Structures are given as C-alpha cells and as structure tokens.
Amino acid sequence: MTKPSLPELLHAAVTAVGGTERPGQVTMAEAVAEAIDDGSHLLVQAGTGTGKSLGYLVPALAHGERVVVATATLALQRQLVERDLPRTVDALHPILRRRPEFAMLKGRSNYLCLHRLHEGMPQDEEEGLFDQFEAAAPTSKLGQDLLRLRDWADETENGDRDDLTPGVSDRAWAQISVSSRECLGATKCAYGAECFAEMARERAKLAEVVVTNHALLAIDAIEGAPVLPPHEVLIVDEAHELVSRVTGVATGELTAGQVNRAVRRAAKLVNEKAADQLQTAAEGFERLMELALPGRLEEIPEDLGYALMALRDAARTVISGIGATRDKSVQDEDSVRKQALASVESVHDVAERLVNGSEYDVVWYERHDRFGASLRVAPMSVSGLLREKLFTDRSVVLASATLKLGGDFNGVGASMGLAPEGTQGEDVPQWKGIDVGSPFDYPKQGILYVAKHLARPARDGDRADMLDELTELIQAAGGRTLGLFSSMRAAQLAAEELRGRIPEFPILLQGEETLGELIKNFAADPKTCLFGTLSLWQGVDVPGPSCQLVVMDKIPFPRPDDPLMSARQKAVEEAGGNGFMAVAATHAALLMAQGSGRLVRASGDRGVVAVLDQRLATARYGSYLKASMPDFWFTTDPNQVRRSLAAIDASAKQTEE
C-alpha cells in the first residue's frame, strides 16, 4: 500500500478545520517531518495566521510515534484538544487507516481530589480533618464557590479545573485539590480507583498525542521522576515562553508564613523535642525576615545563614520523626501526615539549597505589601538544564510566532542551551531554524511609528509629553487602542489621566476586571481602549476594527534592580559577552515582537503600532529591536500617522454602518 503523502494529509486536515492552506504552513509541515525522520531539532517561526498547529500535528500524526505537545497557555491547549485534534484525526483516519488517540495531561493539582472532597482537608490548628463545605459560610464567596464545586463534582467526567465554567477562586480550589507531594498515592487512597489525576495519566499512556503545559514539561525534566509517558517527539508551541516557565518551576521560595504553616501541621505528629526545635528555628527565621532589605544577596549574611541552617536541620529532624509517631485519635491520619510532610519537605529543600549555595543560583529578598517578605532562589540560567534534559533521545520542534530576534535564531537558541546554528561537535545538539513567514502583508497592513520627537523616557519620571501624544493618537484612531505599558503604575497613571481628558473613549484597565472580561468588552466596543501590562503584551487576540492602534509607552527593558535579570547580565559580561544585548535587549525584543503582533490578527486588519520611546529610532540597539518585530512600514512623522489613523477610523466606521 502506498504511503500517503504529506501534502495529501495536510490538505485533508486543513479542509476539515475549515481553513485555507498557506505556503508557510506547507513549508513548516515539510520541515517538521524532516526533523522527525532524521531525529534532529527544529526552531520554526510561524507568523500569526500561518496555521502552525496543523503544521506540526499533521507530520507528527503521520509519523506514528508518540508525540508530546507542550503549550504555554490554556487557550492553545483547549484549541488543540477541543478543535484541532478531533477534526484532524477524523480527517486523517481514512487516509492513515488508523485513528490516533490523544489526551490532555496536567499537574496533579489541576484535578479535583475525591479524597479531599469526601473526607475533608487537614486543618492547621486542630488535629484531623474538617469539612470545608460545612465550615465556609454559604453566603460568602468562598462558600458559594465550594457549593458549586460540590455540585460540579457529581457531573464532571475528568475533574479538570479548566472545564469548570465559570471558574472559582484559587482559595476555593485549594480546598479540594492536592499537590503531588500531598497525594496519598493511588494504592493507599480509598478513592484511588476513581482518581481523576490517575485516570488522566492512564489516558496519556495509551495516547499517541499527549497535550500538556510548559510547567509539567519542566517538572518532568527537573525532578528526575518522569511524569510524562515515554515519547519520541516533543513539540513545544509558544516556545518563546519556555525559558521563563522552566525558570519559574526551578525557583524556590521561603516565607515566614510557609514555615509557620509547616510548624503547625507537623506539631502533633512528632515528639515534643522535634516540634520545639522546628518552632524555635521558625521564630529565628521570621525575626530576620522582618529586618532584611530587598535586593540580591550575592552572599547570604552570617546571621541569616545560621537561621537557615537551623531551619534545615530542624526540618530534617521532623521529616525523620514524622513517621515514627502514630496517633489514632487523629482522623484520617495518613492524609494529615502526608500534608504535614509535604510542607516540611518543601521548607527543608529550599533551606538546604540556600545553605549549600551555588555559583549557578541567584538569591534575593523581596517584600510585598500584600504577601509579606520572601527569600527566593532561582537558577542563573536554565540553558544547561534544557540542553541536557530537552534535546536528548528525542526530536524536538520549537514553534512560535516570535523566535527570530534581531534577524536570527541564535539568541533564543542560546537561552535553551543550543550552540549557534551550524556548530559541529560531539554532544552538540544539531538544529536548524526556519522562518516560514506570515500570510499577512505587513508593510501594507500596518505602520510602525516611533515618536522620535518625545523626550527620552526616564525611569518612573513624569512623561507629560507622552500622555499628550497618547491622547492625540487615541483621538485620531477613534478609540480602538490597546495600550501596552512597561509597568502597572504607568498603565494606572495613563488610564487615570486620559479618563479625565477624553471621557468619550472608555478606558479599561487591567486588574479592574478579569482578563477575559476586559478583552471581551474591548472587542465589543470599537471606541473602547484597553490599558495594561505584561499579560496584555502576549495575551490579546482581537481581530477587526476594535484594535487598530497598539501603543507601547516605552521599550520594555527589565528593571535595573531586577535581581535575576541583572545577575544574568553580569554573568554574560564576566564571560566576555555583551550582557545588555544578551539579556536586556533580548527580553525587550521578545516582548516587542509579541506586543506588535497584537495589531494584525486577520487578513483585513489595518492599523498602527506606536512606540512612544525615541530610543527605538535613535539608539544603536534600535535596529535589533525593529528587526524582531513584523516588517511594518516605518515612520517617525506624527502628522502622517494621525492622518493614517483617521483614515483607518473613517473606513472602519463606514464598514460598521
């Protein structure tokens, strides 16, 4: 029997999802198939509208080996599992003569825990478990969420939090979920045979395609104990987010609240001496955390070092003793003990990491008005970890609309532990990068405007000229503006000022409603503007006339006092490299590439990306940043831009009428 051709399969899949074949999609599918066949690695930049999910799913399904697809966002996971995969599998079934199975797999805490639901949850202040449904006032938000969860538990088939709509608060979900450390284990749990998390794992073991998230992929790589089934192909979509997500998973945190919680949970499960030792160590740590000053700790102060050693040693003693003391008066003792052990182990592990120290770690102290003080430790770089854990024994495809920064893939490749493209050598992963372009005509659909006449922005300085410029641009555009700000403070100040100046154009502000509601309201009314910070740079997909002006208040370099970024920059400089370009400029380029990508989301979209920071046109690094953004028509003429925005606004109003 003749093996079906890739073009035949791709055509069937694209037709099934109601799409149109794009040249870039065909090029991508061929490159993915080639990488899978020869076991090599591929970085592929596929612009918005290319149809990149089918560009990797079709060759992966055709190959017939198990593939793991990891994404950064819930939206893409849902699109893959609810739309792309079902339709693609149906379309390819008669051609492949087999029906590949697919499944979603997430971390354990994403699933409803039946033991917690039915038996209650351990309470810190008292022995045993308590019924969280009885304890919460039914009229409170928490009580209402818990009642909804109890009703949902009777009807859900998979226990996946993301299938609960509308959602519930993190506090409510924590009452009926467990972490992997807190879980009793299927063989010891009375509900093990019905466990939603275990069922998800079993489905994943049988599936040819497993869809997961970057965090679980990171846990699988870091912790050594595999949580993903064995696979021959790994596809990382939204790959520009991977380094950040892996860094997050590899970051440890220690707070006084966390330590005190561990003390309370363990107190009645160990002998008095061990409990007192942990209590004393916790009090010493808490005192020092109240005195510390924010910032990076290149060396841990001596008194803090002693406090951490005391905490580590006391936690170790409790861990050793927690299994030796049994108390039959404690209701569901195994569950209470497991949660206590998880809390104490977490404290021990972070304290030990801080005490041992490593030239490859960055340690810093933070203080938040809401969350209090914390001690944090993160890897200086995750490139070595990714090179060792990601690019061995399988073919890896990294896909995103923004991987080619400054004109090549080497910057992103280096952040993932890859040597420059084409480098030969033993134990050097071989890879290639391809840019399959975009179906959009960026020079005709969009303008990149740099407000060169504005004063150079100063850190946290008053920018009256920027607010004047922003006001005039919004008026010319008739609203329709997505404002991307480098800090929440800047977004709040701009929203407050412009609400007074141009009340005819409603200003939505991130944080005043849920992100989903904000985007929905922004898309519904063309006169509306939406202002916000980090998540808006990457999380807004509003095609059509509601988003025809994307404004960036300034180049989004990391803050100079960001402990991790500044440490990474310094490390590059000490190694003889250009720390600013390798860290700060790369960080800014990635965000600007993502932010400018919010403008053109469909073939009929037109508009302006306005950067209110003269440095994009005047600084030496400006060309690197511009080369990372879509190839829009470029200008620094404010009058020309206002005329263009007014014309686009007039055209949109005609269409709306």
C-alpha positions in Angstrom: 0.0 0.0 0.0 1.3 3.4 -1.0 2.2 5.6 2.0 0.0 8.8 1.9 1.9 11.9 1.0 2.3 14.8 3.4 0.5 17.3 1.1 -2.4 14.9 0.8 -2.7 14.7 4.6 -2.2 18.4 5.2 -4.9 19.2 2.6 -7.4 16.9 4.3 -6.6 18.3 7.8 -6.9 22.0 6.7 -10.2 21.3 4.9 -11.6 19.6 8.0 -10.9 22.6 10.2 -12.3 25.0 7.6 -9.0 26.6 6.9 -7.0 27.6 3.9 -3.6 26.1 3.0 -0.8 28.6 3.3 2.6 28.3 1.7 4.2 28.8 5.1 2.2 26.0 6.6 3.3 23.6 3.9 6.9 24.6 4.3 6.6 24.2 8.1 5.0 20.7 7.8 7.8 19.5 5.5 10.5 20.8 7.8 8.8 19.2 10.9 8.5 15.9 9.0 12.2 16.0 8.1 13.3 16.8 11.6 11.2 13.9 13.0 12.5 11.5 10.4 16.2 12.2 11.0 15.9 12.8 14.7 17.2 16.4 14.6 15.8 19.6 16.2 14.0 22.4 14.6 13.2 26.0 15.6 10.4 27.4 13.4 9.0 30.9 13.4 5.5 30.9 12.0 3.7 34.2 12.0 0.1 34.7 13.1 -2.4 33.2 10.6 0.1 30.5 9.3 -1.9 27.7 10.9 1.2 26.4 12.8 -0.7 23.8 14.9 -1.6 21.8 11.8 1.9 22.5 10.5 3.2 20.3 13.3 0.3 18.0 14.1 -0.1 16.5 10.6 3.6 15.4 10.2 3.6 14.2 13.8 0.5 12.1 13.4 1.7 10.7 10.0 5.0 9.6 11.6 3.1 7.3 14.0 5.4 7.7 17.1 4.2 9.1 20.4 4.4 12.8 20.5 4.1 15.3 23.4 2.9 18.8 22.6 3.6 21.4 25.3 2.0 24.8 25.2 2.2 27.9 27.5 -1.4 28.9 27.5 -4.7 27.3 28.4 -6.3 28.8 25.3 -4.0 26.9 22.9 -4.4 23.7 24.9 -8.1 23.9 24.6 -7.9 24.7 20.9 -5.7 21.7 20.3 -7.8 19.2 22.3 -11.3 20.5 21.5 -10.9 21.7 17.9 -7.7 20.9 16.0 -7.0 17.3 17.1 -10.6 15.9 16.9 -11.1 17.3 13.4 -7.6 16.4 12.2 -7.8 12.8 13.5 -11.2 12.4 11.8 -9.9 13.8 8.5 -6.7 11.6 8.6 -8.4 8.4 9.7 -9.5 7.1 6.3 -6.1 8.1 4.7 -3.8 6.7 7.5 -6.2 3.7 8.1 -5.8 4.2 11.9 -7.3 6.6 14.4 -4.6 8.1 16.7 -5.7 8.7 20.3 -5.0 11.9 22.0 -5.2 13.1 25.6 -4.6 16.1 27.9 -2.2 15.8 30.9 -1.6 18.4 33.6 -0.1 18.5 37.0 -2.0 16.8 39.8 -3.2 20.0 41.5 -5.2 20.8 38.3 -7.6 17.9 39.1 -10.3 17.6 41.7 -9.2 15.3 44.6 -12.0 12.9 45.6 -10.4 12.2 48.9 -10.3 15.9 49.8 -13.9 16.3 48.5 -15.4 13.5 50.6 -13.1 13.3 53.7 -12.3 16.9 54.2 -8.9 18.7 54.4 -6.3 18.8 57.1 -6.7 21.8 59.4 -3.6 23.5 60.7 -4.9 24.5 64.1 -6.6 21.2 65.1 -6.0 17.5 64.7 -7.5 15.6 61.9 -9.6 16.9 59.0 -12.5 19.3 58.8 -15.4 19.6 56.4 -14.6 22.6 54.4 -18.2 22.7 53.0 -19.7 23.0 56.5 -17.0 25.4 57.7 -17.5 28.0 54.9 -20.4 30.4 55.3 -22.8 29.6 52.4 -23.3 33.3 51.7 -19.6 34.1 51.4 -17.8 34.0 48.1 -15.7 31.0 49.3 -18.8 29.2 50.5 -20.6 29.7 47.2 -17.6 28.5 45.2 -17.3 25.4 47.4 -21.0 24.6 46.9 -20.5 25.0 43.1 -17.5 22.7 43.3 -19.5 20.0 45.2 -22.3 20.1 42.5 -19.8 20.1 39.7 -18.0 17.0 41.2 -21.2 15.0 40.7 -21.3 15.7 36.9 -17.6 16.1 35.8 -16.1 13.3 33.8 -12.5 14.3 34.1 -12.2 16.6 37.2 -10.2 19.1 35.3 -10.4 22.6 36.8 -10.3 24.3 33.4 -13.6 22.5 32.5 -15.3 24.3 35.3 -17.0 27.5 34.0 -17.2 30.0 35.3 -14.1 29.3 37.4 -13.6 29.5 41.1 -11.0 31.3 43.3 -7.6 29.7 43.9 -8.5 29.6 47.6 -11.6 27.5 46.9 -9.8 25.2 44.5 -7.1 24.6 47.1 -9.7 23.1 49.4 -10.5 20.2 47.0 -7.1 19.6 45.3 -3.7 18.3 46.3 -0.1 18.7 45.1 1.9 15.6 44.0 3.7 15.8 47.4 0.4 15.8 49.4 -1.2 13.0 47.4 -1.6 9.7 49.3 -0.9 7.6 46.2 -3.5 5.6 44.3 -2.7 2.4 46.2 -3.1 4.0 49.6 -6.1 6.2 48.9 -9.7 4.9 49.3 -10.6 6.8 46.1 -7.5 5.7 44.1 -9.6 3.6 41.6 -11.7 6.7 40.7 -8.9 9.3 40.9 -9.2 11.9 38.1 -5.4 12.6 38.0 -4.6 8.9 37.8 -7.2 8.4 35.0 -5.6 11.3 33.1 -2.2 9.6 33.4 -3.6 6.3 32.2 -5.2 8.0 29.2 -1.9 9.7 28.4 -0.1 6.3 28.5 -2.4 5.0 25.8 -2.5 8.1 23.6 -0.3 8.8 20.6 -0.5 12.6 21.2 -0.3 14.0 24.7 -1.1 17.7 25.1 0.5 19.2 28.2 1.8 22.5 29.5 5.3 24.0 29.8 5.2 23.7 33.6 4.7 19.9 33.6 7.3 19.6 30.9 9.7 21.4 33.2 8.8 19.3 36.2 9.4 16.2 34.1 12.9 17.5 33.1 13.9 18.9 36.5 12.7 16.4 39.1 14.0 13.2 37.6 10.9 11.2 38.2 9.1 11.1 34.9 5.5 12.4 34.9 5.1 12.3 31.1 4.9 9.0 29.2 8.0 8.0 27.1 7.9 9.7 23.7 9.9 10.0 20.6 8.9 13.5 19.5 8.5 16.7 21.6 6.8 19.7 20.1 7.0 22.9 22.2 4.5 25.5 20.9 4.6 29.1 22.2 8.3 28.2 22.7 9.3 31.9 23.4 7.7 31.3 26.9 9.6 28.1 27.7 12.7 29.6 29.4 10.5 31.7 31.6 8.3 28.8 32.6 11.2 26.5 33.3 12.8 29.2 35.4 9.6 29.6 37.4 9.4 25.8 38.1 13.1 25.8 39.2 12.7 28.8 41.5 12.4 28.1 45.3 10.8 30.4 47.8 10.8 30.6 51.6 8.4 32.8 53.6 7.7 33.1 57.3 4.0 32.1 56.6 5.1 29.0 54.8 7.5 28.0 57.6 4.9 28.6 60.3 2.3 26.5 58.4 4.8 23.6 58.3 5.3 24.0 62.1 1.5 23.9 62.8 1.0 20.9 60.5 3.8 18.8 62.0 3.5 19.8 65.7 1.2 16.9 66.8 2.8 14.3 64.5 6.3 14.3 66.1 7.7 14.2 69.6 7.8 17.4 71.6 11.5 17.9 71.2 11.4 17.8 67.4 8.4 20.1 67.3 10.1 22.6 69.7 13.2 22.6 67.6 11.3 23.5 64.4 9.3 26.1 66.2 12.4 27.8 67.6 14.1 27.7 64.1 10.9 29.2 62.6 10.9 32.1 65.1 14.5 32.9 64.4 13.9 32.9 60.6 10.8 35.1 60.9 12.7 37.7 63.0 15.5 38.0 60.4 13.0 38.3 57.5 11.5 41.3 59.2 14.9 43.0 59.3 16.2 42.2 55.8 16.4 44.7 53.0 15.1 43.9 49.4 17.6 43.0 46.8 20.0 40.4 45.6 22.1 38.6 48.2 25.4 37.7 46.5 26.4 36.3 49.8 23.9 35.2 52.5 24.5 37.3 55.7 26.0 35.3 58.5 23.0 35.5 60.9 20.6 34.6 58.1 22.9 31.7 57.2 22.7 30.4 60.7 18.9 30.7 60.8 18.6 28.8 57.5 20.9 26.0 58.8 18.8 25.8 62.0 15.7 25.6 59.9 17.1 22.9 57.6 18.3 20.8 60.5 15.1 21.1 62.4 13.1 20.2 59.3 15.3 17.2 58.7 14.6 16.0 62.2 10.9 16.4 61.8 10.9 14.5 58.5 12.8 11.6 60.1 10.4 11.6 63.1 7.1 12.2 61.4 6.6 8.6 60.5 7.6 7.2 63.9 4.8 8.8 66.0 1.3 7.4 65.4 -1.8 8.9 67.0 -5.1 7.0 66.4 -7.1 10.0 67.7 -6.2 11.9 64.5 -8.9 11.5 61.9 -7.6 10.1 58.6 -4.0 10.3 60.0 -2.3 9.3 56.7 -3.7 12.3 54.9 -2.9 14.7 57.7 0.6 13.2 57.9 1.2 13.4 54.1 0.2 17.1 54.0 2.5 17.9 57.0 5.3 16.0 55.4 4.9 17.9 52.1 5.0 21.3 54.0 8.1 20.4 56.0 9.9 18.8 53.0 9.3 22.0 51.0 10.9 24.1 53.8 13.8 21.7 54.1 14.6 21.6 50.4 14.7 25.4 49.9 16.6 26.0 53.1 19.2 23.4 52.1 19.6 24.9 48.7 20.1 28.3 50.2 22.6 27.0 52.8 24.6 24.9 50.3 24.8 27.8 47.9 25.8 27.6 44.2 27.5 29.8 41.8 24.8 28.9 39.4 22.0 30.2 41.6 20.7 33.7 42.3 19.3 34.5 45.7 17.3 37.6 46.6 14.9 39.1 49.2 11.6 40.6 48.3 9.0 42.4 50.3 5.4 42.7 49.0 2.7 44.9 50.7 0.2 42.1 50.3 2.2 38.9 50.6 5.0 39.9 53.0 8.7 39.1 52.8 10.1 36.2 50.9 13.5 34.7 50.2 13.9 33.4 46.7 16.4 31.3 44.8 16.5 30.7 41.0 19.0 29.3 38.5 21.3 31.9 36.9 20.5 30.1 33.6 18.4 27.1 32.6 20.2 26.7 29.3 22.4 23.8 30.6 19.4 22.1 32.1 17.4 22.4 28.8 20.4 21.2 26.7 20.8 18.1 28.9 17.2 17.3 29.5 15.3 18.5 26.5 17.5 17.8 23.5 18.5 14.2 24.1 16.9 10.9 23.0 14.1 12.6 21.0 13.4 15.0 18.2 12.4 18.5 19.4 10.4 21.0 17.5 10.2 24.6 19.0 7.5 26.7 17.4 6.3 30.3 17.9 5.4 33.5 16.1 8.5 35.1 17.7 11.7 33.1 17.8 13.8 35.1 15.4 15.2 38.0 17.4 17.3 40.6 15.7 17.3 38.6 12.5 18.4 35.2 13.6 17.5 32.3 15.9 20.8 32.2 17.8 19.6 34.4 20.7 16.7 32.1 21.5 18.8 29.0 20.8 21.4 30.1 23.3 18.8 30.6 26.0 17.9 27.0 25.5 21.4 25.7 25.6 21.9 25.4 21.8 25.2 26.4 20.2 25.0 28.8 17.2 23.2 27.2 14.2 25.6 25.0 12.2 28.1 24.4 15.1 29.6 21.0 14.8 31.0 18.9 17.7 30.5 15.9 19.9 27.4 16.2 22.2 26.4 19.4 20.4 22.7 19.1 19.5 22.2 19.7 15.8 19.4 22.1 14.9 18.2 24.5 12.2 15.9 27.4 12.3 13.4 28.4 9.6 11.1 31.4 9.3 8.1 30.4 7.2 6.8 33.9 7.2 3.2 35.1 7.6 0.2 35.2 5.2 -0.2 38.9 6.1 1.2 41.7 4.1 2.7 43.7 7.0 4.1 46.7 5.0 0.6 47.3 3.6 -1.5 46.4 6.6 0.5 48.2 9.3 2.6 51.2 10.2 5.4 51.2 12.8 5.6 54.7 14.2 8.3 55.9 16.6 7.6 59.2 18.4 11.1 60.5 17.9 10.2 64.0 19.0 9.4 62.9 22.5 11.9 63.3 25.4 13.9 60.3 26.2 11.9 58.4 29.0 13.5 58.5 32.5 12.8 55.7 35.0 9.5 56.4 36.7 9.7 60.0 35.6 6.8 62.3 34.7 6.0 61.9 31.0 3.6 64.7 30.2 4.6 64.8 26.6 4.0 61.1 26.2 0.4 61.5 27.6 -0.2 64.3 25.2 0.9 62.2 22.3 -1.2 59.2 23.5 -4.3 61.4 23.8 -3.9 62.7 20.2 -3.3 59.2 18.8 -6.4 57.8 20.5 -8.5 60.7 19.3 -7.2 60.2 15.7 -7.9 56.4 15.9 -11.4 56.9 17.3 -10.6 54.8 20.4 -9.7 51.3 19.2 -6.5 51.3 21.2 -4.5 48.6 23.1 -2.1 50.4 25.4 0.9 48.2 26.4 2.8 49.7 29.4 6.1 48.8 30.9 4.7 48.8 34.4 1.4 48.7 36.1 2.0 52.0 37.7 2.4 53.6 34.3 -0.8 52.0 33.0 -2.7 53.2 36.0 -1.4 56.8 35.7 -2.2 56.9 32.0 -5.7 55.5 32.5 -6.5 58.0 35.3 -5.2 60.9 33.2 -6.9 60.0 30.0 -10.2 59.2 31.6 -10.3 62.9 32.5 -9.1 64.2 29.2 -11.1 62.1 26.7 -14.2 60.7 28.5 -15.8 59.9 25.2 -13.4 57.0 24.8 -13.9 54.5 27.7 -10.6 53.3 29.2 -10.5 49.7 30.5 -7.6 49.0 32.9 -6.1 45.6 33.7 -6.9 44.5 37.2 -10.3 46.2 37.4 -12.0 43.1 35.9 -10.8 39.6 34.9 -8.6 39.5 31.9 -11.3 37.6 29.9 -14.0 40.1 30.7 -11.7 43.0 29.8 -10.8 41.5 26.4 -14.4 40.7 25.7 -15.5 44.3 26.5 -12.7 45.7 24.5 -13.6 43.7 21.4 -17.3 44.6 21.7 -17.0 48.4 21.5 -14.6 50.0 18.9 -14.5 53.3 20.9 -13.1 51.5 23.9 -9.3 51.4 24.9 -7.6 48.7 27.0 -4.5 49.6 29.1 -2.4 47.1 30.9 1.0 45.4 31.3 2.7 42.1 30.9 -0.1 39.6 30.1 -1.6 42.0 27.5 1.7 42.1 25.6 1.1 38.5 24.7 -2.5 37.5 25.6 -4.8 39.6 23.4 -6.3 38.3 20.2 -8.8 40.8 18.9 -9.0 40.9 15.1 -11.1 43.5 13.4 -11.7 47.2 14.0 -11.7 47.2 17.8 -7.9 47.1 17.8 -6.3 49.4 15.2 -3.8 51.2 17.4 -1.3 49.4 19.6 0.7 51.7 21.8 3.9 50.9 23.7 4.8 53.6 26.3 8.5 52.7 26.2 10.9 49.9 25.3 10.2 47.1 27.9 13.7 46.5 29.3 13.8 44.7 32.6 14.0 46.9 35.6 17.7 47.6 36.5 17.0 46.3 40.0 15.5 43.0 38.8 17.8 40.6 40.8 17.6 37.7 38.3 18.0 39.7 35.1 20.8 41.8 36.4 22.7 38.7 37.7 22.3 37.1 34.3 23.5 40.2 32.6 26.5 40.4 34.9 27.4 36.8 34.3 27.4 37.3 30.5 29.7 40.3 30.9 32.1 38.4 33.1 32.3 35.7 30.5 33.3 38.3 27.9 29.9 38.8 26.2 27.6 41.7 25.8 25.3 41.4 28.8 23.0 44.2 27.8 22.3 42.7 24.3 22.2 39.1 25.5 19.7 39.7 28.4 18.0 43.1 28.5 17.8 43.7 24.7 16.7 40.1 24.1 14.0 40.4 26.8 12.7 43.7 25.3 12.9 42.3 21.7 10.7 39.3 22.6 8.1 41.5 24.3 8.1 44.0 21.4 7.7 41.2 18.9 4.8 39.8 20.8 3.2 43.2 21.6 3.4 44.4 17.9 1.9 41.0 16.9 -1.4 42.1 18.6 -2.2 44.5 15.7 -2.7 42.3 12.7 -4.6 39.2 13.5 -6.5 38.7 10.3 -6.1 39.5 6.6 -8.4 42.5 6.7 -6.8 44.2 9.7 -5.1 47.6 9.3 -3.5 49.9 11.9 -0.5 51.4 13.7 2.0 50.2 16.2 3.1 53.4 18.0 6.2 53.2 20.2 6.4 56.4 22.4 10.1 56.0 23.0 12.6 57.8 20.8 15.3 55.2 21.5 13.8 52.7 19.0 14.8 55.2 16.3 18.0 56.8 17.8 19.8 54.1 19.9 22.3 51.7 18.4 20.2 48.7 19.6 17.1 50.1 17.9 17.8 48.2 14.7 18.0 44.9 16.6 14.6 45.5 18.3 13.0 46.6 15.0 14.3 43.5 13.2 12.5 41.4 15.8 9.1 43.0 15.0 6.8 42.5 12.0 8.0 44.3 8.9 5.6 47.2 9.1 6.0 50.4 7.1 8.1 52.7 9.2 7.8 56.4 10.0 8.6 59.0 12.7 6.2 61.6 11.3 3.4 62.3 13.8 1.2 64.1 11.4 1.4 61.4 8.8 0.4 58.8 11.5 -2.6 60.8 12.7 -3.8 61.2 9.1 -3.4 57.4 8.6 -5.3 56.6 11.8 -8.1 59.0 10.9 -8.5 57.4 7.5 -8.5 53.9 9.0 -11.1 55.0 11.6 -13.3 56.5 8.9 -13.1 53.3 6.8 -14.0 51.2 9.9 -17.0 53.4 10.7 -18.2 53.0 7.1 -18.0 49.3 7.4 -19.8 49.3 10.8 -22.6 51.3 9.3 
